[in-house]
Amino acid sequence: MTILVSDTSVIIDLERSQLLDACFRLPHEFAVPDLLYHRELAEFGGAALVNLGLRVEELTPDELTAVQAVRRVRPKLSLPDSYAYALASGRQWTLLTGDAELRAVAQAEAIPFFGVLWVTDQLFEGKAIEAATVAEGLEALAAHPRCRLPRAEVQARITRYRKGHAE
């Protein structure tokens, strides 16, 4: 089973799309570092996420050292994202992120990473929920004023999900 370390942006996007609960039906485990959880999720439905199966992980001393190292090299990376990087890197887990700086770090360090569109593909291909529901969720996310997903990729997926079959 793949363990996916999520940043806050992916969780927010999945919540906006009303697809967050369905993600916990996928054959993956979702984790966040404890600092990210306490700073950004605890007061905003964090307990419900934990009840769904979200793992809140404490970093090891070596992982905390990795946080300090990446912050020196990448000062634009937020502290919660630095923790997500260190957790994924230290345990050889996969990152889920919509943050450009965190993606750049993951790519430079050869850490596998995906974004919210990969998650919607997983929901669709794994038939975790109805294809139409995935399409509706992605449409809702795309309509949100703070959506930063590439429009062409979003539209292609919505069309594919509406057809109800993988291509």
N, C-alpha and C positions, 0 to 999 in steps of 0.2 A: 504494500500500500504506500502510495506517495504521500509524503507530508509536505504541505504547501504553507509557507510562511507568508502571510499577507501583510501588506501595508494598509493603512487606513483608507486610502483612496479606493481600493478595490472593494472593500467592505461597504463604503458609502455608495459606490456605483451599483453594487448588487442590491443594496437596500432600496435605492431609488428605482430600480427596475422591478422590484418586488420578487426577485429571484433568490434572495439570500437564504431563506429557509430551505429551498430545494437543493442548494449546494451541499448541504450536509447529508443528502441522500446519495451523493456521488461516492465512488470507491476511493476517496482520498480523505486524509485528515487535514484539518485546518489549524494552524497555530499562529500565535502572535507573541512577541516578546513582552515580558511583564511591564516594562516601562511604557511601551506603546499602549498596552491595555489600560493601565492606570491613568495615563495622561489623556487618552483620546477615546476610549471606548467604555470604561467602567460606568460613567454617568450617563451614557447614551445607549442604553440597551445591552450593556456588557454582560449582565447576568443572564439575559435571555440567550445571548450567543454561546455562553459557556454551557447553558442547559441544552443547546442544540448539539454541542460537541466541540466547540472551540477550545483548543488547548492554549493555556497561558503558561509560557515557558520562562524560567529564570535563567539568565545567562551565566555561564561558568566564568571563572577568572580569566581564562584564555580568551573567551569570547568578549569579555569586557576590554581586554587589551586590544583586540581587533577593532572595537568601537573607537577607541582613542586613536589608533593608527589611521583608520579610514577618515576620521574627522580632521586629522592633520592634512591629509592629502586632498580631501574633498570637502572643504568648508561649507559648500552650498548644501550638502546633504544634511537633512534635519536629524536631530538626535534620535527620535523614534525610528526613522528610516535607517539610521546607522545601526541601531539595535536589530532591526529586521535583517539587514545585511549580515551582521555578525552571527546571528542565529542560523540563518540559512547556510552561510559559509562554513561555520564551525561544525555543523552536523551533517553537511552535505545534503541539505534539503533544497527544495525548489522554492524560488521567490514568486509571489504574485504581487505585481506592482503596476501602477499607472504613472508613477513618478519618473520623469525623464532622467533625473540625476541618479536615482537608484538603479534604473535600467542600465545606464552607462557604466556604473560600478560593477554590476553583475556581469555585463558583457566583457568588460576588461579583465575580470577575475575568473571568467569561464564558469560562472554560477548559472545553472539553468533558471530561466525566468519566463513567466507568462503574464498576460494581462486579462482584463475582464472579458474580452472577446473570446479568448481561449476557454474561459469558464463557461460562457454561453454555448460554445461549441460542445463542450463536455456534457452540458445539460441536454442539448439536442441529440448528440450522437449516442449518449448513454440512455436516452429515453427516460431520464429521471422525472420529467414532467412532459406534458403535451407540447408538441412542436409549436402550436399556436400560442401557447402561454409563453414560451421562450421568445417568440417573435414579438408578442405584445410587450413583454418586459424590456426588450431591447429598443422597441419604438418609444416607450416611456422614457428610457434613459437618454436616447438620442434627442428627445424633445426638451430635456432639462436644459435651462440656460447655461449651466456650468459644465455641460458635457464637452469633453475634449477628445472624444474618439474620432478617428478618421471617418468622415461621412460616407465615402465610397465603400469602405470595408463594412461599415454598419449596414448600409443599404443592401449590399450583396448578401449578407447573412440573413437579414430580414426576409429577403426574397426566397432564399434557400429554405429557411425555417418554415415559411408559409407554404412552400411546396411539400414540405414534410419528409424530405429524403436527403441524405448526404450525397454530395457530388464528388 
